[in-house]
Amino acid sequence: MIAQVNGLKLYYTKTASGKPPLLLLHGNGESHVIFNEAIEQLRHSFTVYALDSRGHGSSDPVKAYHYADMASDVEKFILQQNLKNPVVYGFSDGAIIALLLAIHYPSLSNHYILSGVNTSPDQMRLDWKIMITMVYVLTKNPLYRMMKEEPAITCEELQSIQAQVDLIIAEHEIVPRTVSESIVQAIPNATLIEAGAKTTHGSYIVHQTRIAELIQSCLFCGKEILNSHD
């Protein structure tokens, strides 16, 4: 399906209907298809929306990328689709976008689930920073430029978040554990969740059902009842 948002055509899928909305946001250079296996499991509990970010997948291409623009796209998409208090899950770049939604559009959702998020490029492990810099120098890919230069989310902005935030971390994440802990400590209502032993940044997410299990556990462990989305 196609949504016209901020002058761009964004591709998305909608799976199931009549159930609480769940929006899935993919990472840098990916598309909604990374969630195909998870959607098959999540569709039994949610109406699942999976969106291709601008310049990704089947959405319209762009010349430059900024997380703020992507967050604006998602905000407009949620309003356009009339999604009432959706649960928003974001992976990597999608998690950064979700954080920006929670900060700048506080009425959109009261629950965000994030995987592998950073609030500044400086937080990434040295090997990741070197890899991103080298790829950008060699290719001039604007997606890598964005990762090199953005985001710039402050502690004060994290402290302003009103929604529940569940932050999932892999055992071997792109940021040190202390970074994830500091993000959780800054957000008034946040929880840190372990993805599991031997997991890496995307190993439990990309074409995996493990992320579906983690999303469901965030919502069915007593912190939130699905009927609250009605």
C-alpha positions, 0 to 999 in steps of 0.5 A: 500500500502507498501513503502520500506523506510530506510530498513523498510516497511511502510504502507500507503493509497492513496485516490483520485488522480490528486489533490494536495497532502496532507500527514497525520501523526498520533500520538503516538501509533496510525495509519492512521485509526484515519483519516478515517472520515476526509479523506472522506471529504478531498478526494474531494480537495486533493490526501490524503496520510496517513502513518503508522509511523515505529512501528505503524499500519501495518508498520514494528516493531522497537525496539527503537523510535526516532523522527529524524528517523521518520522524515527521513522516511517521507522525503524519502517517500515524495521523493519516491512518487514524491510528489511535495510540499505536504501540511503536517498535523501532530497530536501530535507525527506527528506534532513533525515529521512535525516540524523536516521536516520543519527544516531539509528538507526545500525544501519538503513543504511550508505549515505545519499544526500542532495539539498539538505539543511540542518542549520539554517534559518539556513543557507538563502539569504536569499531562501528564508528570506524566502519561507518566512516570508512564506508562513507568515505568510500561511497559518499552514501548519504545514509552513512553520513546521517549515521556519522552526524546524527542524532543529537538527542539530549538528556533533557529531551529524554527526561521529557518523554511521557510514554512508557519506553522499553529498551531492548539490548543485545549482548553484543550491541553497537553501543556499550551497555552503560549507554543503554543504561543511561538512556533508560535512567534518563527516561522517567518511565523506562525499562531495560530488557535483555535480548538474550545470550550471544545476540548481536545488534540485529541477530534476533530481529532481522527475519527472526521471530524472537523480536515478536516474542519480546514485543509481546512480552513487553505488552503482556507482562502486566505493564499494559493491557491491550484494551487500553488501545481501544 
